[in-house]
Amino acid sequence: MKIGILGVGHLAEYLVRGARGAEFVLAPRSAEKAARLAAAYGCTVADSNQAVVDQCDRVLVCLPAAEGLAILQGLRFRAGQSVCSAMAGAGLAPLRAAVAPAAGFCSMMPGFANAFSAGPSLLYPADAEWAAFLAQCGPVHQLDSAEAFETAAVFGAMSGASIFLLRHLTQWYERQGLQPDLARQLVAQTFRGNAEVLLQADASLDAIAKGVTTPGGITEQLVASLNADGALAAWDSAMDAVLSRMVPGR
Ligand SMILES: NC(=O)c1ccc[n+]([C@@H]2O[C@H](COP(=O)([O-])OP(=O)(O)OC[C@H]3O[C@@H](n4cnc5c(N)ncnc54)[C@H](OP(=O)(O)O)[C@@H]3O)[C@@H](O)[C@H]2O)c1
């Protein structure tokens, strides 16, 4: 599978690291990073963005969200090509208009987790070849409605914010005197363990929450304190705001 990448920044590097079965042709602009990825993963570096498009039937767009569509509008695509955008908030219709007569698809992913093939990724609309590519970087969810994709895509921000939460909790333990390595492992293993519960337990979320909350115990106390400060409800308004930014009007 040969994939051209426009925008060789953080996300591009994560996906190159995760998708070991693909052959990548990289845009030259971020020369140092492109050269490093070429040396480490056998990628080819093209002479220009247009050369990437000319050499590849499949093009992955990891350009800055604010300028990405304008950059695509300046390139010539051909019929039979397929373009998948990972740019936050780039809607399917504007993407397809920018890359016509190529086909267009939208995706979203956490980024760094994809380097460890732990994804997950979203794909809209469904496409067997892009799904096979993304599957190298973790589980893939193919969506069949714009509304479901837009809603689910907020997880790109949720994922990044969860790293800040994990860092925040780790730093609390460090301030109490725990060794940084132990603090980091404790936080990461706790969240990984609870993620496994959600994936594996045959129980509703309400039942799981009840099961881990001893009446009058320390979980009940911590959750009550967080709720008194609006800490959990703040996620709702913050995610609403991200959705409205990515999809004006929602
Ligand atoms: N980071 C993530 O984990 C993540 C996850 C999901 C989705 N995304 C999406 O992925 C996209 C890229 O994010 P990022 O975090 O990887 O940003 P980034 O690290 O800034 O990478 C963007 C890259 O695009 C390059 N670029 C800018 N203008 C260009 C042009 N005209 N032609 C070719 N390359 C150009 C930039 O080069 P310069 O540095 O020289 O400007 C930079 O290397 C964004 O749309 C974001 O919404 C990111």
The ligand as an SDF file (V2000), in Angstrom:
LIG
                    3D

 48 52  0  0  0  0  0  0  0  0999 V2000
   -1.0700   15.8550   16.4170 N   0  0  0  0  0  0  0  0  0  0  0  0
   -2.0040   14.9120   16.5260 C   0  0  0  0  0  0  0  0  0  0  0  0
   -1.8730   14.0050   17.3450 O   0  0  0  0  0  0  0  0  0  0  0  0
   -3.2530   14.9490   15.6470 C   0  0  0  0  0  0  0  0  0  0  0  0
   -4.2620   13.9950   15.8550 C   0  0  0  0  0  0  0  0  0  0  0  0
   -5.3760   13.9920   15.0090 C   0  0  0  0  0  0  0  0  0  0  0  0
   -5.4820   14.9250   13.9880 C   0  0  0  0  0  0  0  0  0  0  0  0
   -4.5010   15.8600   13.8290 N   0  0  0  0  0  0  0  0  0  0  0  0
   -4.6320   16.8160   12.7090 C   0  0  0  0  0  0  0  0  0  0  0  0
   -3.4790   16.6500   11.9070 O   0  0  0  0  0  0  0  0  0  0  0  0
   -3.1100   17.8820   11.3180 C   0  0  0  0  0  0  0  0  0  0  0  0
   -1.6370   18.1230   11.6100 C   0  0  0  0  0  0  0  0  0  0  0  0
   -1.4720   18.2240   13.0110 O   0  0  0  0  0  0  0  0  0  0  0  0
   -0.0210   18.1090   13.6660 P   0  0  0  0  0  0  0  0  0  0  0  0
   -0.2400   18.1340   15.1290 O   0  0  0  0  0  0  0  0  0  0  0  0
    0.7260   17.0140   13.0420 O   0  0  0  0  0  0  0  0  0  0  0  0
    0.5860   19.5260   13.2190 O   0  0  0  0  0  0  0  0  0  0  0  0
    2.1090   19.8590   12.8870 P   0  0  0  0  0  0  0  0  0  0  0  0
    3.0090   19.0490   13.7430 O   0  0  0  0  0  0  0  0  0  0  0  0
    2.2200   21.3490   12.9060 O   0  0  0  0  0  0  0  0  0  0  0  0
    2.2680   19.3260   11.3810 O   0  0  0  0  0  0  0  0  0  0  0  0
    1.7710   20.0120   10.2790 C   0  0  0  0  0  0  0  0  0  0  0  0
    2.8350   19.9450    9.2160 C   0  0  0  0  0  0  0  0  0  0  0  0
    2.3300   20.4970    8.0010 O   0  0  0  0  0  0  0  0  0  0  0  0
    3.3910   21.2540    7.4240 C   0  0  0  0  0  0  0  0  0  0  0  0
    2.9090   22.2370    6.4540 N   0  0  0  0  0  0  0  0  0  0  0  0
    2.4060   23.4800    6.6980 C   0  0  0  0  0  0  0  0  0  0  0  0
    2.0910   24.0720    5.5180 N   0  0  0  0  0  0  0  0  0  0  0  0
    2.4300   23.1930    4.5400 C   0  0  0  0  0  0  0  0  0  0  0  0
    2.3640   23.2350    3.1310 C   0  0  0  0  0  0  0  0  0  0  0  0
    1.9170   24.3000    2.4680 N   0  0  0  0  0  0  0  0  0  0  0  0
    2.8040   22.1510    2.4560 N   0  0  0  0  0  0  0  0  0  0  0  0
    3.2870   21.0520    3.0860 C   0  0  0  0  0  0  0  0  0  0  0  0
    3.3840   20.9650    4.4180 N   0  0  0  0  0  0  0  0  0  0  0  0
    2.9530   22.0240    5.1330 C   0  0  0  0  0  0  0  0  0  0  0  0
    4.0550   21.9060    8.6120 C   0  0  0  0  0  0  0  0  0  0  0  0
    5.3500   22.3680    8.2670 O   0  0  0  0  0  0  0  0  0  0  0  0
    5.9920   23.5990    9.0670 P   0  0  0  0  0  0  0  0  0  0  0  0
    6.2870   23.0850   10.4440 O   0  0  0  0  0  0  0  0  0  0  0  0
    7.1970   23.9300    8.2710 O   0  0  0  0  0  0  0  0  0  0  0  0
    4.9560   24.7030    9.0880 O   0  0  0  0  0  0  0  0  0  0  0  0
    4.0840   20.7430    9.6020 C   0  0  0  0  0  0  0  0  0  0  0  0
    5.2020   19.9140    9.4080 O   0  0  0  0  0  0  0  0  0  0  0  0
   -4.0230   18.9660   11.9010 C   0  0  0  0  0  0  0  0  0  0  0  0
   -4.9950   19.3060   10.9430 O   0  0  0  0  0  0  0  0  0  0  0  0
   -4.6710   18.2900   13.1100 C   0  0  0  0  0  0  0  0  0  0  0  0
   -6.0010   18.7110   13.2980 O   0  0  0  0  0  0  0  0  0  0  0  0
   -3.3980   15.8970   14.6310 C   0  0  0  0  0  0  0  0  0  0  0  0
  1  2  1  0
  2  3  2  0
  2  4  1  0
  4  5  1  0
  4 48  2  0
  5  6  2  0
  6  7  1  0
  7  8  2  0
  8  9  1  0
  8 48  1  0
  9 10  1  0
  9 46  1  0
 10 11  1  0
 11 12  1  0
 11 44  1  0
 12 13  1  0
 13 14  1  0
 14 15  2  0
 14 16  1  0
 14 17  1  0
 17 18  1  0
 18 19  2  0
 18 20  1  0
 18 21  1  0
 21 22  1  0
 22 23  1  0
 23 24  1  0
 23 42  1  0
 24 25  1  0
 25 26  1  0
 25 36  1  0
 26 27  1  0
 26 35  1  0
 27 28  2  0
 28 29  1  0
 29 30  1  0
 29 35  2  0
 30 31  1  0
 30 32  2  0
 32 33  1  0
 33 34  2  0
 34 35  1  0
 36 37  1  0
 36 42  1  0
 37 38  1  0
 38 39  2  0
 38 40  1  0
 38 41  1  0
 42 43  1  0
 44 45  1  0
 44 46  1  0
 46 47  1  0
M  CHG  2   8   1  16  -1
M  END
$$$$
